[in-house]
Amino acid sequence: MEIFKERWRLAGNNIMKLIVPMVIFFSAFLGSAQNESEKKYLIEDVPAVLQRADFCGEACIEMYLKKLGVEVTQDDVFNVSGLEPALGRGCYTRELLNAMKALGFKLGDLSTTCPKVNPAKPEEIEKCFNDMIADLKRGKPSIVCTHYNDAANSSEHFRLILGYDPASDEILYNEPAEENGAYRKMKKEVFLKLWPLKYSADEWSIIRIVLDIEKSKVKIPERKKPQVKKIIGKTGAVEEVRSLPPTNADLMQHVRNLKQKYAGRKLNYIVEPPFVVVGDLDAVTLKGFSEKTIRWTVNMLMKSYFEYYPSRILTIWLLKDADSFGEYCKLITGNDPHTPYGFYSSQNDCLIMNIGTGGGTLVHEIVHPFIEANFPGCPSWLNEGLGSLYEQCSERNGQIAGLTNWRLAGLQKAIKRNDLPDFETLTGYSVNEFYGGTKGDNYAQSRYLCYYLQEKGLLVKFYKEFNANYHDDPTGYKSLMKILDVKDMKQFQSDWQKYVMKLTFP
């Protein structure tokens, strides 16, 4: 019996030796599993970026690429998305994916980007949430599209999800729409209310884009470096002009501002760099003027004369008739129009046209902001001479060429009356003297002086000579004599008047 008891005691000791390690092992295993489930998952050191208007998704991509040490801006993201800037909005999910593809992101299974869920089955939303957490565990953040807040008609908004804390049941995210938006916190319960986009009562959409890319795989967009020059603008302020037109991102922001300012009005919008074209014409007609007149004019002027674009984006208003023209002049400038045709308003950053009178004035007025950017000291006679020269124009040997026009008749009458100033006087006129002279004559004389130079192959040469020597020759009179290669300007004017009298229009 004693032997039996001893054997039982020894067996019990051996069993305990086996049980205790097993208990310790399973306790550690269970503890590890519990700690794993309660672990805070966080992608650190992602800087906050404040979005430009409606660039929330673009800003989210910029944030993550900054984390990787890659300088790609939200503007870059928009510019590679292919989104038409005339729409006046930032990227939706489809365009954001296009941008990511262009930048080199792995897009993976797109069926998981925008799954549909049944509102009656909350476990489907929970699965989407758990999938997002699983990606966080892999070190992959997500851009999600949620409602901005729980207010009625709250806008949709992209945010960058960077972590989850099970202990507090909070997600951590970067908020692009607000200052100091890094690592904001939101309760999971609130997030799950904002996340589903309820486009229909029986089917909701969940939008989540995983950001998966290595630094070495990022395709940085090609950026052309513009030549930049500082000028003193008409207001006396220093402005920067550039040799490249504004980007699509900048043009989109301009369109967006216009659409907000003139909300409720029936207007169409076209982007035609460096301008945004707006009007109450139908979309097809507006596009026709944009491509056939505005684009052609800009290309021709840049080819012959100019290096720099205007210092800011300008709006070209094309209004269908006199009534519309008058209405929008009053709305935009606060004043009635001083001309029935159209004008450039530097103060209001726009060109306003009664396009019902034809496209000649449009071409004329486009000249002025380019002169402003490239030759800010240009005197009125040349500014208006070039502008009015191209009121009637065509293409000749790949260059813009002015034709005779309606101003010829008035000029010929003034010549017959012996009522023109000499060229030294004309070129020396101040702004008030030029515009306050006999109606039409100063414009016509300047125009047909430019026309003469053009026909002799000297106009572009004269412009460049005058521009280069403006500080020593502020009126252009000396440059004119040099290019004409004449010493007796009185004799030249007599010869020029005979030349003009032989011209015809039409």
LUMRONU-37392 format. One record per residue (C-alpha): residue number from 0; residue in one letter; x, y, z. Coordinates in steps of 0.001 Angstrom, whole numbers. Example, Ala and Ser with C-alpha at 12.3 -4.5 7.8 and 13.67 -1.06 7.14 Angstrom:
BEGIN
<node 0,"A",<12300,-4500,7800>>;
<node 1,"S",<13670,-1060,7140>>;
***
This chain:
BEGIN
<node 0,"M",<0,0,0>>;
<node 1,"E",<2808,2395,902>>;
<node 2,"I",<4506,1540,-2364>>;
<node 3,"F",<1267,2277,-4240>>;
<node 4,"K",<850,5643,-2499>>;
<node 5,"E",<4433,6593,-3293>>;
<node 6,"R",<3955,5686,-6963>>;
<node 7,"W",<742,7730,-7068>>;
<node 8,"R",<2523,10702,-5490>>;
<node 9,"L",<5348,10494,-7980>>;
<node 10,"A",<2887,10187,-10884>>;
<node 11,"G",<984,13219,-9607>>;
<node 12,"N",<4191,15200,-9436>>;
<node 13,"N",<5011,14237,-13011>>;
<node 14,"I",<1522,15233,-14184>>;
<node 15,"M",<1875,18605,-12470>>;
<node 16,"K",<5245,19073,-14137>>;
<node 17,"L",<3448,18647,-17479>>;
<node 18,"I",<348,20683,-16599>>;
<node 19,"V",<2085,23760,-15197>>;
<node 20,"P",<4145,24492,-18380>>;
<node 21,"M",<1047,23873,-20488>>;
<node 22,"V",<-968,26304,-18390>>;
<node 23,"I",<1819,28871,-18654>>;
<node 24,"F",<2043,28319,-22449>>;
<node 25,"F",<-1686,28688,-23079>>;
<node 26,"S",<-1920,31667,-20741>>;
<node 27,"A",<858,33366,-22698>>;
<node 28,"F",<-792,32440,-26000>>;
<node 29,"L",<-4171,33790,-24917>>;
<node 30,"G",<-2550,36876,-23498>>;
<node 31,"S",<-682,37455,-26743>>;
<node 32,"A",<-3881,37075,-28752>>;
<node 33,"Q",<-5650,39491,-26466>>;
<node 34,"N",<-2796,42010,-26696>>;
<node 35,"E",<-2789,41648,-30491>>;
<node 36,"S",<-6503,42417,-30650>>;
<node 37,"E",<-6071,45456,-28414>>;
<node 38,"K",<-2938,46775,-30174>>;
<node 39,"K",<-3067,50306,-31575>>;
<node 40,"Y",<-2257,50289,-35284>>;
<node 41,"L",<-769,53564,-36487>>;
<node 42,"I",<1167,54754,-39517>>;
<node 43,"E",<3312,57510,-38081>>;
<node 44,"D",<4877,60723,-39367>>;
<node 45,"V",<2367,61514,-42087>>;
<node 46,"P",<2272,65330,-42340>>;
<node 47,"A",<-988,67204,-42595>>;
<node 48,"V",<-1631,69182,-45793>>;
<node 49,"L",<-4355,71790,-46134>>;
<node 50,"Q",<-6316,71233,-49306>>;
<node 51,"R",<-7141,73803,-51951>>;
<node 52,"A",<-10874,74094,-52582>>;
<node 53,"D",<-12355,70675,-53394>>;
<node 54,"F",<-8917,69006,-53552>>;
<node 55,"C",<-9467,66771,-50503>>;
<node 56,"G",<-8576,63529,-52282>>;
<node 57,"E",<-5636,65122,-54042>>;
<node 58,"A",<-4354,66459,-50701>>;
<node 59,"C",<-4611,62992,-49115>>;
<node 60,"I",<-2311,61582,-51792>>;
<node 61,"E",<106,64479,-51311>>;
<node 62,"M",<224,63747,-47555>>;
<node 63,"Y",<1189,60112,-47980>>;
<node 64,"L",<3774,60828,-50660>>;
<node 65,"K",<5336,63424,-48349>>;
<node 66,"K",<5589,60670,-45747>>;
<node 67,"L",<7585,58688,-48312>>;
<node 68,"G",<9781,61704,-48994>>;
<node 69,"V",<8365,62400,-52455>>;
<node 70,"E",<7368,65937,-53437>>;
<node 71,"V",<4179,65542,-55439>>;
<node 72,"T",<1621,68248,-54731>>;
<node 73,"Q",<-2168,68103,-54749>>;
<node 74,"D",<-2002,70252,-57900>>;
<node 75,"D",<213,67609,-59518>>;
<node 76,"V",<-2325,64943,-58586>>;
<node 77,"F",<-5158,66902,-60200>>;
<node 78,"N",<-3078,67690,-63278>>;
<node 79,"V",<-2385,63997,-64019>>;
<node 80,"S",<-5957,62882,-63299>>;
<node 81,"G",<-7285,63850,-66724>>;
<node 82,"L",<-10224,65687,-65167>>;
<node 83,"E",<-11565,68562,-67288>>;
<node 84,"P",<-10879,71779,-65296>>;
<node 85,"A",<-13912,73515,-66820>>;
<node 86,"L",<-16090,71315,-64581>>;
<node 87,"G",<-14886,73375,-61645>>;
<node 88,"R",<-14482,70498,-59208>>;
<node 89,"G",<-11837,68239,-57725>>;
<node 90,"C",<-11380,64537,-58351>>;
<node 91,"Y",<-14074,61999,-57611>>;
<node 92,"T",<-13072,58390,-56967>>;
<node 93,"R",<-12688,57470,-60637>>;
<node 94,"E",<-10420,60427,-61416>>;
<node 95,"L",<-8447,59902,-58211>>;
<node 96,"L",<-7755,56330,-59309>>;
<node 97,"N",<-6663,57616,-62721>>;
<node 98,"A",<-4224,59962,-60998>>;
<node 99,"M",<-2901,57184,-58754>>;
<node 100,"K",<-2348,54934,-61750>>;
<node 101,"A",<-396,57714,-63466>>;
<node 102,"L",<1688,58186,-60310>>;
<node 103,"G",<2566,54488,-60080>>;
<node 104,"F",<329,53252,-57246>>;
<node 105,"K",<-721,49603,-57161>>;
<node 106,"L",<-4476,49680,-57526>>;
<node 107,"G",<-5123,46024,-56750>>;
<node 108,"D",<-8653,44626,-56865>>;
<node 109,"L",<-10862,47595,-57733>>;
<node 110,"S",<-13967,45647,-56700>>;
<node 111,"T",<-12970,46323,-53094>>;
<node 112,"T",<-12661,50067,-53691>>;
<node 113,"C",<-16374,50741,-53901>>;
<node 114,"P",<-18341,47751,-52615>>;
<node 115,"K",<-22100,47828,-52215>>;
<node 116,"V",<-23566,46942,-48834>>;
<node 117,"N",<-27039,46059,-47648>>;
<node 118,"P",<-28292,48553,-45024>>;
<node 119,"A",<-30120,45684,-43303>>;
<node 120,"K",<-26845,43787,-42813>>;
<node 121,"P",<-24507,45850,-40629>>;
<node 122,"E",<-22021,42979,-40690>>;
<node 123,"E",<-21219,43931,-44304>>;
<node 124,"I",<-20115,47392,-43217>>;
<node 125,"E",<-18203,45820,-40331>>;
<node 126,"K",<-16351,43610,-42796>>;
<node 127,"C",<-15304,46669,-44809>>;
<node 128,"F",<-14030,48237,-41602>>;
<node 129,"N",<-12096,45105,-40646>>;
<node 130,"D",<-10551,44966,-44124>>;
<node 131,"M",<-9352,48528,-43629>>;
<node 132,"I",<-7807,47600,-40270>>;
<node 133,"A",<-6109,44600,-41895>>;
<node 134,"D",<-4495,46953,-44420>>;
<node 135,"L",<-3363,49233,-41602>>;
<node 136,"K",<-1679,46225,-40010>>;
<node 137,"R",<221,45802,-43291>>;
<node 138,"G",<1301,49458,-43085>>;
<node 139,"K",<-1102,50589,-45824>>;
<node 140,"P",<-3300,53642,-45150>>;
<node 141,"S",<-6600,54213,-46905>>;
<node 142,"I",<-8370,57180,-48410>>;
<node 143,"V",<-12041,56957,-47532>>;
<node 144,"C",<-14926,59005,-48846>>;
<node 145,"T",<-17386,59890,-46099>>;
<node 146,"H",<-19903,62582,-45398>>;
<node 147,"Y",<-18124,65585,-43908>>;
<node 148,"N",<-20328,65459,-40817>>;
<node 149,"D",<-23762,64205,-39757>>;
<node 150,"A",<-25638,67348,-40829>>;
<node 151,"A",<-28380,66973,-43413>>;
<node 152,"N",<-27057,67263,-46974>>;
<node 153,"S",<-23484,67133,-45715>>;
<node 154,"S",<-20999,67075,-48600>>;
<node 155,"E",<-18908,64041,-49457>>;
<node 156,"H",<-15306,64308,-48360>>;
<node 157,"F",<-12048,62351,-48627>>;
<node 158,"R",<-9983,61687,-45500>>;
<node 159,"L",<-6738,59768,-44971>>;
<node 160,"I",<-7084,56905,-42452>>;
<node 161,"L",<-3825,56273,-40625>>;
<node 162,"G",<-4654,54220,-37527>>;
<node 163,"Y",<-7071,52560,-35170>>;
<node 164,"D",<-7027,52342,-31361>>;
<node 165,"P",<-9166,49442,-30072>>;
<node 166,"A",<-8803,50633,-26475>>;
<node 167,"S",<-10675,53852,-27212>>;
<node 168,"D",<-12458,52451,-30287>>;
<node 169,"E",<-11246,55389,-32376>>;
<node 170,"I",<-9853,55763,-35852>>;
<node 171,"L",<-6996,58198,-36431>>;
<node 172,"Y",<-6912,60222,-39625>>;
<node 173,"N",<-5500,63284,-41340>>;
<node 174,"E",<-8115,65912,-42117>>;
<node 175,"P",<-7259,67890,-45296>>;
<node 176,"A",<-10043,70472,-44977>>;
<node 177,"E",<-8912,72079,-41721>>;
<node 178,"E",<-5800,73664,-40263>>;
<node 179,"N",<-3733,71422,-37992>>;
<node 180,"G",<-5477,68348,-39396>>;
<node 181,"A",<-2876,65736,-38419>>;
<node 182,"Y",<-3972,62648,-36498>>;
<node 183,"R",<-7523,63652,-35672>>;
<node 184,"K",<-9621,61105,-33781>>;
<node 185,"M",<-13129,59856,-34492>>;
<node 186,"K",<-15147,57237,-32678>>;
<node 187,"K",<-15751,54129,-34737>>;
<node 188,"E",<-19490,54501,-34161>>;
<node 189,"V",<-19459,57993,-35696>>;
<node 190,"F",<-17222,56896,-38553>>;
<node 191,"L",<-19548,54023,-39478>>;
<node 192,"K",<-22437,56482,-39666>>;
<node 193,"L",<-20572,58861,-41972>>;
<node 194,"W",<-18881,56270,-44176>>;
<node 195,"P",<-21754,54753,-46179>>;
<node 196,"L",<-22882,56892,-49110>>;
<node 197,"K",<-26608,56319,-49273>>;
<node 198,"Y",<-27389,56777,-52938>>;
<node 199,"S",<-30406,54462,-52620>>;
<node 200,"A",<-32472,53177,-49733>>;
<node 201,"D",<-31693,49500,-50285>>;
<node 202,"E",<-28025,49713,-51313>>;
<node 203,"W",<-25238,51836,-49889>>;
<node 204,"S",<-21742,52451,-51243>>;
<node 205,"I",<-18522,52171,-49261>>;
<node 206,"I",<-15557,53933,-50848>>;
<node 207,"R",<-12027,53074,-49735>>;
<node 208,"I",<-8813,53423,-51729>>;
<node 209,"V",<-5742,51646,-50378>>;
<node 210,"L",<-2494,53555,-50800>>;
<node 211,"D",<58,50983,-51912>>;
<node 212,"I",<3311,52216,-53397>>;
<node 213,"E",<7051,52126,-52795>>;
<node 214,"K",<9052,55333,-52923>>;
<node 215,"S",<11176,54054,-55790>>;
<node 216,"K",<8059,53306,-57847>>;
<node 217,"V",<6552,56804,-57718>>;
<node 218,"K",<6322,58382,-61161>>;
<node 219,"I",<6909,62051,-60466>>;
<node 220,"P",<5011,64160,-63023>>;
<node 221,"E",<7143,66018,-65506>>;
<node 222,"R",<7177,69707,-64714>>;
<node 223,"K",<8376,72227,-67251>>;
<node 224,"K",<10203,75029,-65521>>;
<node 225,"P",<8909,78401,-66728>>;
<node 226,"Q",<10933,81530,-67207>>;
<node 227,"V",<9735,84036,-64621>>;
<node 228,"K",<9982,87815,-64703>>;
<node 229,"K",<8823,90441,-62221>>;
<node 230,"I",<7051,93497,-63581>>;
<node 231,"I",<5363,96558,-62128>>;
<node 232,"G",<1687,96135,-62940>>;
<node 233,"K",<-826,98898,-63666>>;
<node 234,"T",<-1709,99151,-59980>>;
<node 235,"G",<1947,99743,-59097>>;
<node 236,"A",<2253,96349,-57422>>;
<node 237,"V",<4983,93874,-58333>>;
<node 238,"E",<3606,90990,-60407>>;
<node 239,"E",<5159,87800,-61749>>;
<node 240,"V",<4706,86821,-65368>>;
<node 241,"R",<5637,83364,-66638>>;
<node 242,"S",<6535,81768,-69927>>;
<node 243,"L",<4051,78941,-69362>>;
<node 244,"P",<260,79224,-69055>>;
<node 245,"P",<-1449,78356,-65743>>;
<node 246,"T",<-1930,74672,-64909>>;
<node 247,"N",<-5225,72815,-65022>>;
<node 248,"A",<-5318,72880,-61220>>;
<node 249,"D",<-5179,76686,-61173>>;
<node 250,"L",<-7723,76963,-63977>>;
<node 251,"M",<-10085,74614,-62148>>;
<node 252,"Q",<-9898,76771,-59029>>;
<node 253,"H",<-10742,79843,-61109>>;
<node 254,"V",<-13747,78114,-62682>>;
<node 255,"R",<-14927,76954,-59269>>;
<node 256,"N",<-14812,80497,-57907>>;
<node 257,"L",<-16789,81792,-60880>>;
<node 258,"K",<-19424,79091,-60544>>;
<node 259,"Q",<-19883,79920,-56886>>;
<node 260,"K",<-20042,83659,-57541>>;
<node 261,"Y",<-22538,83356,-60393>>;
<node 262,"A",<-24499,80365,-59119>>;
<node 263,"G",<-27996,80165,-60494>>;
<node 264,"R",<-27164,81869,-63789>>;
<node 265,"K",<-27316,79895,-67020>>;
<node 266,"L",<-23693,80066,-68101>>;
<node 267,"N",<-21335,77746,-69910>>;
<node 268,"Y",<-17638,77460,-69126>>;
<node 269,"I",<-14637,76611,-71305>>;
<node 270,"V",<-10988,76529,-70264>>;
<node 271,"E",<-8747,78026,-72943>>;
<node 272,"P",<-5348,78757,-71321>>;
<node 273,"P",<-4464,81313,-70139>>;
<node 274,"F",<-8147,82264,-70022>>;
<node 275,"V",<-11381,80903,-68656>>;
<node 276,"V",<-14161,81606,-71156>>;
<node 277,"V",<-17668,82136,-69789>>;
<node 278,"G",<-20841,83082,-71549>>;
<node 279,"D",<-24559,82761,-72064>>;
<node 280,"L",<-23997,81282,-75526>>;
<node 281,"D",<-24794,77618,-76074>>;
<node 282,"A",<-21893,75278,-75296>>;
<node 283,"V",<-21092,74480,-78943>>;
<node 284,"T",<-20913,78137,-79988>>;
<node 285,"L",<-18837,79039,-76944>>;
<node 286,"K",<-16415,76230,-77726>>;
<node 287,"G",<-16171,77403,-81333>>;
<node 288,"F",<-15127,80925,-80307>>;
<node 289,"S",<-12711,79492,-77737>>;
<node 290,"E",<-10907,77205,-80143>>;
<node 291,"K",<-11118,79078,-83441>>;
<node 292,"T",<-10655,82641,-82228>>;
<node 293,"I",<-9125,82742,-78736>>;
<node 294,"R",<-6743,79792,-79084>>;
<node 295,"W",<-5653,80867,-82558>>;
<node 296,"T",<-5037,84450,-81423>>;
<node 297,"V",<-3006,83431,-78370>>;
<node 298,"N",<-869,81044,-80415>>;
<node 299,"M",<-237,83641,-83107>>;
<node 300,"L",<620,86437,-80664>>;
<node 301,"M",<2975,84237,-78652>>;
<node 302,"K",<4662,83084,-81831>>;
<node 303,"S",<5289,86589,-83181>>;
<node 304,"Y",<5647,88898,-80186>>;
<node 305,"F",<5352,87628,-76669>>;
<node 306,"E",<7278,85446,-74236>>;
<node 307,"Y",<5165,85741,-71087>>;
<node 308,"Y",<1537,85091,-70204>>;
<node 309,"P",<-605,87472,-68129>>;
<node 310,"S",<266,87430,-64437>>;
<node 311,"R",<-3116,86032,-63389>>;
<node 312,"I",<-5945,84032,-64914>>;
<node 313,"L",<-8362,86289,-66779>>;
<node 314,"T",<-12010,85629,-67560>>;
<node 315,"I",<-13286,86247,-71073>>;
<node 316,"W",<-17018,86929,-71019>>;
<node 317,"L",<-18763,86239,-74330>>;
<node 318,"L",<-22282,87642,-74184>>;
<node 319,"K",<-24809,86935,-76901>>;
<node 320,"D",<-26325,90403,-77488>>;
<node 321,"A",<-26453,94037,-76367>>;
<node 322,"D",<-28913,93407,-73530>>;
<node 323,"S",<-26863,90571,-72100>>;
<node 324,"F",<-23665,92588,-72543>>;
<node 325,"G",<-25121,95526,-70626>>;
<node 326,"E",<-26459,93318,-67849>>;
<node 327,"Y",<-23162,91551,-67199>>;
<node 328,"C",<-21096,94744,-67507>>;
<node 329,"K",<-23162,96193,-64678>>;
<node 330,"L",<-22950,92972,-62676>>;
<node 331,"I",<-19179,92534,-63063>>;
<node 332,"T",<-17855,96097,-63022>>;
<node 333,"G",<-20686,98012,-61380>>;
<node 334,"N",<-20943,100304,-64407>>;
<node 335,"D",<-22740,100453,-67735>>;
<node 336,"P",<-20562,99695,-70780>>;
<node 337,"H",<-18768,102610,-72429>>;
<node 338,"T",<-18698,100826,-75792>>;
<node 339,"P",<-21203,98610,-77619>>;
<node 340,"Y",<-18501,96092,-78620>>;
<node 341,"G",<-16350,95030,-75695>>;
<node 342,"F",<-13355,95967,-73565>>;
<node 343,"Y",<-10558,94711,-71314>>;
<node 344,"S",<-10859,95563,-67623>>;
<node 345,"S",<-7547,95023,-65871>>;
<node 346,"Q",<-9141,96081,-62573>>;
<node 347,"N",<-11735,93307,-62835>>;
<node 348,"D",<-9408,90708,-64391>>;
<node 349,"C",<-11659,90163,-67379>>;
<node 350,"L",<-12495,90870,-70984>>;
<node 351,"I",<-16204,91527,-71565>>;
<node 352,"M",<-17485,91121,-75110>>;
<node 353,"N",<-20741,91672,-76929>>;
<node 354,"I",<-19883,88809,-79232>>;
<node 355,"G",<-23048,89459,-81226>>;
<node 356,"T",<-21095,92251,-82945>>;
<node 357,"G",<-18451,89805,-84195>>;
<node 358,"G",<-15066,88527,-83095>>;
<node 359,"G",<-12853,91440,-84195>>;
<node 360,"T",<-13052,93279,-80880>>;
<node 361,"L",<-12285,90040,-79051>>;
<node 362,"V",<-8967,89672,-80890>>;
<node 363,"H",<-8213,93371,-80295>>;
<node 364,"E",<-8787,93080,-76540>>;
<node 365,"I",<-6740,89888,-76179>>;
<node 366,"V",<-3698,91898,-77280>>;
<node 367,"H",<-3930,94209,-74247>>;
<node 368,"P",<-3275,91766,-71367>>;
<node 369,"F",<-345,90305,-73294>>;
<node 370,"I",<1105,93795,-73816>>;
<node 371,"E",<543,94404,-70100>>;
<node 372,"A",<2543,91270,-69226>>;
<node 373,"N",<5355,91671,-71745>>;
<node 374,"F",<5710,95431,-72221>>;
<node 375,"P",<4116,97101,-69178>>;
<node 376,"G",<5447,100533,-70165>>;
<node 377,"C",<4048,100339,-73677>>;
<node 378,"P",<2505,103702,-74679>>;
<node 379,"S",<-1119,103889,-75703>>;
<node 380,"W",<-418,104460,-79394>>;
<node 381,"L",<1335,101100,-79859>>;
<node 382,"N",<-942,99242,-77449>>;
<node 383,"E",<-4024,100344,-79382>>;
<node 384,"G",<-2224,100261,-82716>>;
<node 385,"L",<-1465,96550,-82363>>;
<node 386,"G",<-4867,95790,-80854>>;
<node 387,"S",<-6789,97532,-83598>>;
<node 388,"L",<-4495,96101,-86307>>;
<node 389,"Y",<-5764,92622,-85494>>;
<node 390,"E",<-9461,93526,-85369>>;
<node 391,"Q",<-9439,92280,-88948>>;
<node 392,"C",<-6754,89675,-89463>>;
<node 393,"S",<-5760,86363,-90951>>;
<node 394,"E",<-2789,84017,-91048>>;
<node 395,"R",<-44,84694,-93563>>;
<node 396,"N",<3001,82444,-93832>>;
<node 397,"G",<2346,81107,-90359>>;
<node 398,"Q",<2128,84598,-88793>>;
<node 399,"I",<-776,86785,-87729>>;
<node 400,"A",<-1421,89539,-90258>>;
<node 401,"G",<-3709,92552,-89969>>;
<node 402,"L",<-5945,93442,-92906>>;
<node 403,"T",<-7526,96728,-93883>>;
<node 404,"N",<-10714,97417,-91946>>;
<node 405,"W",<-13458,99929,-91207>>;
<node 406,"R",<-11063,102420,-89567>>;
<node 407,"L",<-9541,103207,-92986>>;
<node 408,"A",<-12367,105486,-94144>>;
<node 409,"G",<-12076,107799,-91133>>;
<node 410,"L",<-8295,107963,-91460>>;
<node 411,"Q",<-8487,108857,-95168>>;
<node 412,"K",<-10949,111654,-94364>>;
<node 413,"A",<-8577,112998,-91692>>;
<node 414,"I",<-5699,112930,-94185>>;
<node 415,"K",<-7783,114920,-96680>>;
<node 416,"R",<-8541,117465,-93957>>;
<node 417,"N",<-4838,117624,-93095>>;
<node 418,"D",<-5995,116836,-89564>>;
<node 419,"L",<-3399,114328,-88311>>;
<node 420,"P",<-617,115005,-85795>>;
<node 421,"D",<2929,114272,-86874>>;
<node 422,"F",<4326,110944,-85673>>;
<node 423,"E",<6526,112493,-83000>>;
<node 424,"T",<3421,114100,-81484>>;
<node 425,"L",<1317,110930,-81831>>;
<node 426,"T",<3912,108701,-80201>>;
<node 427,"G",<4453,111259,-77430>>;
<node 428,"Y",<793,111468,-76385>>;
<node 429,"S",<1,110750,-72750>>;
<node 430,"V",<-2816,108340,-71948>>;
<node 431,"N",<-5318,111190,-71580>>;
<node 432,"E",<-4134,112918,-74750>>;
<node 433,"F",<-4343,109750,-76802>>;
<node 434,"Y",<-7790,108684,-75641>>;
<node 435,"G",<-9138,112232,-75483>>;
<node 436,"G",<-8287,113068,-79090>>;
<node 437,"T",<-10590,113182,-82082>>;
<node 438,"K",<-12664,110038,-81874>>;
<node 439,"G",<-11125,107263,-83937>>;
<node 440,"D",<-8279,109219,-85544>>;
<node 441,"N",<-5539,108335,-83035>>;
<node 442,"Y",<-6574,104687,-83150>>;
<node 443,"A",<-6691,104703,-86960>>;
<node 444,"Q",<-3371,106518,-87395>>;
<node 445,"S",<-1661,104113,-84980>>;
<node 446,"R",<-3262,101129,-86650>>;
<node 447,"Y",<-2183,102014,-90147>>;
<node 448,"L",<1320,102928,-89030>>;
<node 449,"C",<1511,99367,-87646>>;
<node 450,"Y",<-60,98090,-90857>>;
<node 451,"Y",<2605,99859,-92932>>;
<node 452,"L",<5388,98396,-90790>>;
<node 453,"Q",<3797,94952,-91120>>;
<node 454,"E",<3573,95157,-94903>>;
<node 455,"K",<7226,96210,-95083>>;
<node 456,"G",<8228,93269,-92864>>;
<node 457,"L",<9287,95590,-90024>>;
<node 458,"L",<6542,95412,-87392>>;
<node 459,"V",<7828,92579,-85211>>;
<node 460,"K",<11362,93919,-85533>>;
<node 461,"F",<10152,97376,-84425>>;
<node 462,"Y",<8235,95955,-81445>>;
<node 463,"K",<11279,94081,-80169>>;
<node 464,"E",<13610,97042,-80740>>;
<node 465,"F",<11277,99426,-78908>>;
<node 466,"N",<10637,97021,-76032>>;
<node 467,"A",<14365,96446,-75539>>;
<node 468,"N",<15161,100178,-75543>>;
<node 469,"Y",<12083,101534,-73782>>;
<node 470,"H",<13981,103200,-70926>>;
<node 471,"D",<16016,105303,-73362>>;
<node 472,"D",<13146,105778,-75791>>;
<node 473,"P",<9829,105786,-73846>>;
<node 474,"T",<7718,106953,-76797>>;
<node 475,"G",<9228,104648,-79433>>;
<node 476,"Y",<9903,107522,-81813>>;
<node 477,"K",<13660,106932,-81980>>;
<node 478,"S",<13141,103194,-82481>>;
<node 479,"L",<10652,103960,-85242>>;
<node 480,"M",<13155,106132,-87086>>;
<node 481,"K",<15854,103486,-86674>>;
<node 482,"I",<13728,100632,-87994>>;
<node 483,"L",<12382,102735,-90870>>;
<node 484,"D",<15940,103893,-91595>>;
<node 485,"V",<14785,107449,-92241>>;
<node 486,"K",<16006,110790,-90975>>;
<node 487,"D",<13329,113012,-92440>>;
<node 488,"M",<10135,111935,-90660>>;
<node 489,"K",<8169,114757,-92264>>;
<node 490,"Q",<8901,113275,-95693>>;
<node 491,"F",<8129,109788,-94390>>;
<node 492,"Q",<4723,110918,-93120>>;
<node 493,"S",<3931,112429,-96487>>;
<node 494,"D",<4878,109168,-98210>>;
<node 495,"W",<2926,107162,-95640>>;
<node 496,"Q",<-225,109260,-96176>>;
<node 497,"K",<-8,108652,-99938>>;
<node 498,"Y",<351,104933,-99198>>;
<node 499,"V",<-2734,104982,-96953>>;
<node 500,"M",<-4822,106827,-99539>>;
<node 501,"K",<-4265,103972,-101990>>;
<node 502,"L",<-5575,101350,-99568>>;
<node 503,"T",<-9117,100055,-99894>>;
<node 504,"F",<-11729,98438,-97681>>;
<node 505,"P",<-13615,96308,-98290>>;
***
